[in-house]
Every structure is written in C-alpha cells, then in structure tokens.
Amino acid sequence: MINIAICDDNIIFMNNFQCIVEKSMKKYTDDFKITTVSNGSLLLAKHLENEFNIIFLDIDMPNVTGFDVARELREHSSRCFIIFITNHSELVYESMDFQPFNFIRKNCDISIEESVEKIVQKLVRHMKQNEIIILEDDISGRNAVYLKDVTFIESEKHYVHYNVLNKDYPIKMRDNISDLADRYSSYDFIRIHKRYLVNLRFLSDIDSAKNEIVLEEINKRLPMSKNYKKDVDEKYTLFLRSMI
C-alpha cells in the first residue's frame, strides 16, 4: 500500500488536488491511500502513527510551514518523497535544502494536472526501488536492504555478491545472476556483463572507448561486455529520459 498525504491550508485547493492525484495514481495502481490534512502539526502527528511514503506539502502555511515539516521529517531520517507546493517561485531554491523529490507551482503556465501526472509517473518508478529485500550471509546475518541502495551485483561461481551503498563489504548469497537479471529488470537493474548486474540509479557514464561503465557515486568502474553494449546504451538513455 502506497501511503500518500496532501497537506495544504487551502481546503478547496486541497480537495481538488486530491482528485487530481487520485486520477493520476489510478493509471498505475489501485494500491494506495490518500490522507488530507490542513496543517503541518497534524501531518507530523499522523506520520508518526503510520509513515507516509509520499507527501504533497504546501510551503506557505501559518504557524508550522512546509519547510518546518520537511525539516522535522529529514531530522528523523524519514525516507518519504516530498513534493513541495507553492505560489512563490523564489522558494523553490530554498526548498532544495530538504531534498524534495519535486515541486509544483500553483501559478505556473503548466497546469496542475500536467505537473502531477509527470511527477506521479516518476514517483511510481522510484517507488519500485523503494521496496525492501531480505539478504542473509554468514558475516552480517540477516539484512533488510532497500533495492535502491544496491549499487551492483557481482557473480562468483554459484554465488552472487550484493554491493550495498554505505556498507563496507558485499553480502554473499547463493544465487544465479541470470535469474536475478530477470527478477530485477523491472526495477531498473541491467546486465552489463556475464558477471555484473548494475542499478541504473548509480550509472553515471558509459566509457565506450574502454568498454566500461562508471559508478561515480561509489568511485567504481566495471567492465562492459560488447554483447551487452547496445542494450546498456538504449536502456540507460530511456532511464535518463524518464527522470526528466
């Protein structure tokens, strides 16, 4: 279940906005719930009861502003997607301090419906990688890992090594990389070599001259087989376009 909140002190706008979000979400899934609240304090209280996955958050609210809410969420390491809503274009840059997923301007030439549709399309794609998988090995025991934190998977004989962001060593599992390639293909993982499966979120460049892919965030280069080169290039291009 995708748990969505809309927070805006303008009740009429909020109710109309709820209908727009609901219509866009239904194009992709029926497994969601939308909660509307008219102030930031109530939103934070409800978030503590049952964490929201997605929050559409008005910035300009009395007493507790959208920025106050976002600050509280980020200080408690909330992984929710925040989409700011505002009439004030100049606040967009300040909003970046709170790592928003996106923002919607009420007084923009682009309609609210069009903005929501584009954002929901991206959200659904990102939400896939927000799923948790359970990995277990002899060293670190059982681990709950977000798919979006898996940088790449390396095959070694009858085992695979899951390389996870901010983890000092990979998690070794008995599995087949071809099976994993099929399992994770819809989660933006791509086969680049008979031994490697890479999360497109971390692919920053394709070095065609050296037949390597670059994972800049983790300072890593991996070999790319010529057999996979065309497929990698096409899927990476499509991935980048979907993020715009």
N, C-alpha and C positions, 0 to 999 in steps of 0.2 A: 504494500500500500504506500503510495506517494502522499505524504502529508504536507499540504500547502496552506500557507497563511497569507492573507491580504490585510495590511494594516494602513488605514487612512482615516483621518478625522472628518473627511467629507463623506457622509454616509451615502448620499446619492451617487457620487462618483464611484465609491467602493462597491455598491451593489451592481452598478453597470459593469464595472471592471470584472467582478466575479463572473458574470455571464460570459464575458469575452474570454477569460482564462479557461472556463469550463468548456466552452465550444472548441477552443484550440486543443486542449488536452484530450478531448474525446476522439480526436482524429488519430491518436496514437495508443490510448489505453483508457479503460474504464476503472482501473485500479488506483483511484486517487480520491482524496477528501480535501475539501476547501473549507477553511475556517476564516471568518472575517472578524476583525476587532478594530475598534475605533481609537485606541490609544496605545502607546508604547509599553506602559506598565503592564497592561493586561496581556499584551503579546508575550512579554518575557515570562509572565506567570504561567501562561498556557504552554509555552515552550519547555518550561521545567517539568510540567506534567507529562507531556508527550512531545518529544522534539520534532520540529518541523524540518522537512527536507528542503523545501523551497519557501522563501519569504519575499513577497512583493511589499516593499516598505516605503511609505511616504516619508520624505526627509523633513518637510516643513510642518511639524505638529507642535502644539503647545505643550509646555511642561517637559515631557520626555520626547525629544526629537528622534527622527530616524537615525541620526548619527549616534545619539546616546544608546539607542537599542543595539545598533551594529557594534559599537564599542564593547558593550556588555557581552554580546554573543561571541565576539572574537577573543575577549579576555578569558572566556571559559572554553576556548578551543572548539567552539561549535563549527561543524563541517557543513552547515547548511548553505545553500545557494541564496545569496541576497541579490535582489533586483531592486534598485532604488527607483522611486517615482518622484518626480519633481516638476514644478513650474519654472524653476530657476536654473538656467543653463550654466551659470557660473559656479554652481555647487557640484557639478559633475566631476571636476578635477579634485576637489576636496574629498569626494566620496571614495576615491581610489585608495585612501588610507585604510579602508575597511575591506579591501579585497572583494568588491562586488562582482557578481557574475556578469551583470549588465545593468543598464539603466533605461528608464522610459521617461521621455519628456512629454508632459501634458500639452504643452503649447507648441509642439513641433509640426512641421509640414507633413511629416509621415503620420498616418492615422494610428491611434492607439491599437486598433485591431491588427494592423500590419506589424507593428512593433512587437506585440505579444506573440503573434504567430511565429515570427523569426526566432524570438527568444525561447519559446516553448520547444521548437524544433531542435535547438541546440541543447536545451536542458534535458530532453529525453535521451539524446545521445550521451551526454555526460552522466546521466543517472545510471546508465548501464554499467559504466566503470565504477560507480559508487557501490556496487554490490560487494559483499564480503565472501571470501573463500577461506576455507579452513585448511591450513598446511601443517604438517607434523613431521619432525625428524628427531633423531636421537640426541642432537645437541641442544636445541632450543625448545623441544617439546611441541605442544600444540599452539598454533598461531592463528589468530583471526586477522586476515590481511585484506585491505581494500584492493580490488583489481587495479584501480588507478595508480596504486603505489608500486605495482610490479613493473619494473623497468624493462627487463628482458628475461627470457627463459633459455637456458643452455642445456643441450642434450649431452649425456655421457654414458654410453653403452645402454644399460637398461634403466638408467636414472635420468632425472632432469633436475636442474638447479634453478630455483626461483630467486632471482635477484630483486630485492625489495628496497625501495627508497629508504635511506637513513638506517639501514640495517648493515652491520659490519661484514656479515658473511651470508652467503646464499642458503636457502632452505632446500635440502636434498630430498627428493621424493622418487619413489619408484613409479615411473610412468613413461609413456611414449609421446615424443614431441609431435608426431603426425596427428595423434589423437587430440592433443592439446591445440594444435593449429585449427582443427575443425571446431573444437569446443569454444575457442575464444575468438573466432573470426568475426563474429558479430559484435565483439567488444573492442574493436579497433586494434587487435593484435595481428601482425603479419609475419609470414615466414620469409626470412631474408637469406637463409642458408639451410642446408640439411641439419645443422646443429643449433640454429638460432631462431627464436620467435621473439619479435620486438613489439613493445607497446608504442603505437604511433604518437601518443602524447609526448614521448620523450625523444622522438626522432627530430633532430634539428637540421640535418643536412644530409644529402647524398653525394658522396665523393665518387663520381663516375670514373675518374682517372685512376683511382686506386681500388675501385670496386669495394668501397667501404661505406658504412652508414655511420653518422656521427650522433652520439647521445651527449650533447653538450652539458646538460644539467648534471650528469654524473661523471663527466670528463672521460668518456669511453668511446672507442671506435670498435666496430665489429665488421668482420668480413661479409661481403655480399656476393652470393653466387651469381654468375652470369645467367643461369637458368631462371632466377627469380627477379632479375633486374627490372624488366619491363613491368611486371606485376607490382613491384615495390613502388616504382615511379608513379604508376597510374593511381594506386590506392592512396599514396601519400598526397598527391595532388588533390584528389577528391576529399581527403580528410581536411586539408588546409582550407579548401573552399567551404566546407561545412562549418568551419569555425568563424567565418567572416560574418 
